[in-house]
């Protein structure tokens, strides 16, 4: 550790742990400016979060962590914090991500547990604590496709195509806002859920962007994961199980068919956003490891939009103008049976 910030971390840890006999091992980076390191001290481990205050909002993480902990959501306990410098020392959930167990016989059990914890989160009243997922925010997220993916493919939509894009984005945003509004983690997927020793509950991380938003958003994050394709029958089973867990107020004038459409439209909004985000992570931030997942996300978008006539003008634009250049640049997804 040689940088000025690295030295600040060392001095802070020495003060917090009352020792200089600890080991510090930084973990591979994620999609943000945060860094994480595992700290070993006297046969005990912790996780260090390094969140530079000029780039990351450490205070939001602390506020949400403490709120969730008060409501019995399994988030990491905060051992020590320095909000001015952007340092947190957290409980260590270990290394067993749900994403590493997706081919084993226990996958159904693990996913059922994930859905149970998601239902628990949605049962908490978060009004006044979390920002609202607004129409403007939903639209701005989808605009990442036009701001980043299309330019990367050297595609400039014609005026009528721009009108189709705007109209479709409005349909999807309105559909999201028409759903019951609950606490949304926003990254509730297999890389942010950890299997913890001796506990049935999964450790939940990366929740600092949580909002009040559509009740299908997190369900989509985990069942139509950008990083892995789940079996279609399993996904349908999980949709059914999740629908059955919903409170009666979330089922009024909303049978399972309508719920499924809500989930599909939410998925499509999310896939559109992710296609833009992954390109931005590469072109702006130099992070190329997400590009390999682009074909899967495009496949999801093509598949899930198929049943809906109101989305076909937009999908015609995607298939005719975008897909040929997309596949030439990012590749073609090989579907898992």
Secondary structure, 3 states (H helix, E strand, C coil): CCCHHHHHHHHHHHHHHCCCCCEEEECCCCCCCCEEEEEEECCEEEEEEECCCCCCCHHHHHHHHHHHHHCCCCECCEEEEECCCCEEEEECCCCCEHHHHCCCCCHHHHHHHHHHHHHHHHCCCCCCCCEECCHHHHHHHHHHHHHHHHHHCCCCCCHHHHHHHHHHHHHHHHHHHHCCEEEECCCCCCCCEEECCCCCCEEECCCCCCEEEECCHHHHHHHCCCCCCCCHHHHHHHHHHHHHHCCHHHCCCCCHHHHHHHHHHHHHHHHHHHHHHHHHHHHCCCCCCCHHHHHHHHHHHHHHHCCCHHHHHHHHHHHHHHHHHHHHHHCCCCCCC
